[in-house]
Structure formats: structure tokens, C-alpha cells
Amino acid sequence: MVMDTRVVEKNDVEGAMIVEKLTREIFPRFIVWTWESVLSYINRGSKVFVGYDGNKPVGFIFLRKFHEDFWELTLIGVLDNHRGKGIGKSLLKEALKTIKGEIHLHVQTHNTTAISLYEKFGFQKEKLIKGFYSDGSDAYLMILRR
Ligand SMILES: CC(C)(COP(=O)(O)OP(=O)(O)OC[C@H]1O[C@@H](n2cnc3c(N)ncnc32)[C@H](O)[C@@H]1OP(=O)(O)O)[C@@H](O)C(=O)NCCC(=O)NCCS
């Protein structure tokens, strides 16, 4: 496998369209993102990386910027049949290189795969939030302080 991770640049319509397509494939029931909204966040400083297996886009990470030193890891996802190959780790590693400061995220308490990934990079469970998601499921607030 030839793995590559690329940032989606400001005004990169093609890159934003790839992210829209990936969100539909990876989160079909939950997320409706348009490429326009993705691009508008990127143009205001948020960071998005796409992970490739050869030429095929197979995953992405989206970090929303609230402030130079305060970010939210909004979403990370890898296509079902490409999971467990280190793509999630590469995306997170690459993204963390480019930003500084504190990063917050919310994750479903039963998503042990994602929690294990986040803990590998130093995120700590800060708080349990009951009924955080629209389906009634609980979340952990996790924070990486640097
Ligand atoms: C979470 C997700 C992004 C991880 O991506 P991935 O490419 O499969 O992850 P990696 O192969 O880089 O593995 C990273 C770590 O995740 C954990 N992990 C991966 N697969 C796992 C599994 N089947 N069971 C438990 N932990 C697992 C491990 O800690 C692993 O590190 P290790 O390889 O050193 O043991 C991916 O599973 C995914 O897209 N899930 C659905 C969407 C989602 O839940 N996103 C997070 C909330 S927004």
C-alpha cells in the first residue's frame, strides 16, 4: 500500500468535493456536508487532510479552528474496507504537526476504536456527557493539551 496524506488547500474545490463524497460514504446516516460548507471552513482557517491509498481517497480528518490555540477535532473517518491499516493514525499525526494548542473532541462512549486512537496521541477523557447525540447516546469530551 502506498499511503499519502494531503492537505486540502484554500479554494481547492476538487479537494472539498472529495471530502463531501467521503463523508457521505463513511457517515451515510449522520452527516450531510456539502463541498461548499467544507471549503468555507477551510477558507476561514480550519484544516482538512485527505488520506490516499495510491490514487484513491480513502479517509479524511477535519479540524475546526476556533482560535490559533483552540481547535476541535470535528470528524475523522476512513472507508470501511481500508480501516486498520494505519490511515487514521497517519491523518491524525499529519494534522497535529500543522496546528498548535488545545484540541477538543466528542466521541460516542462505545466507539472504542476511535477512543483508542485518540488516547494514542495523548487525548484524555475529560467528561462524560449523557445523551449528547441526537440518538440519545452518550459522549466523552476528550482533550489534548499541549
Ligand atoms: C476511527 C477510525 C478513523 C480509525 O481509522 P483506521 O485507519 O482504521 O485506524 P488505524 O489503522 O490508523 O489504527 C489506529 C488505532 O486505532 C485503534 N484501532 C484500529 N482498529 C481497531 C479495532 N478494530 N479495534 C480496536 N482498536 C482499533 C488502535 O488503537 C490503532 O492503533 P494500533 O494500530 O497502534 O493498534 C476508523 O475506524 C473509522 O473511520 N471509523 C468510523 C468513523 C468513526 O467512528 N470516526 C470517529 C468518530 S468521528
The ligand as an ORCA input file, in Angstrom:
! r2SCAN-3c Opt
* xyz 0 1
  C     -11.658      5.560     13.952
  C     -11.031      5.345     12.555
  C     -10.919      6.705     11.871
  C      -9.646      4.742     12.714
  O      -9.025      4.691     11.445
  P      -8.090      3.455     10.996
  O      -7.391      3.840      9.759
  O      -8.899      2.226     10.963
  O      -7.086      3.410     12.244
  P      -5.583      2.900     12.255
  O      -5.440      1.687     11.400
  O      -4.670      4.045     11.985
  O      -5.446      2.461     13.778
  C      -5.281      3.460     14.762
  C      -5.581      2.911     16.144
  O      -6.973      2.718     16.282
  C      -7.180      1.574     17.104
  N      -7.849      0.540     16.315
  C      -7.840      0.380     14.972
  N      -8.615     -0.670     14.634
  C      -9.123     -1.152     15.796
  C     -10.012     -2.208     16.121
  N     -10.551     -2.988     15.172
  N     -10.337     -2.392     17.416
  C      -9.824     -1.597     18.389
  N      -8.964     -0.585     18.146
  C      -8.632     -0.375     16.872
  C      -5.829      1.108     17.572
  O      -5.521      1.829     18.757
  C      -4.949      1.560     16.443
  O      -3.623      1.721     16.797
  P      -2.576      0.475     16.620
  O      -2.613      0.119     15.165
  O      -1.276      1.069     17.033
  O      -3.083     -0.601     17.495
  C     -11.895      4.366     11.679
  O     -12.102      3.201     12.416
  C     -13.243      4.919     11.243
  O     -13.346      5.580     10.230
  N     -14.307      4.605     11.998
  C     -15.653      5.059     11.641
  C     -15.819      6.517     11.808
  C     -15.579      6.956     13.235
  O     -16.039      6.321     14.180
  N     -14.859      8.088     13.393
  C     -14.518      8.628     14.715
  C     -15.583      9.470     15.292
  S     -15.904     10.883     14.318
*
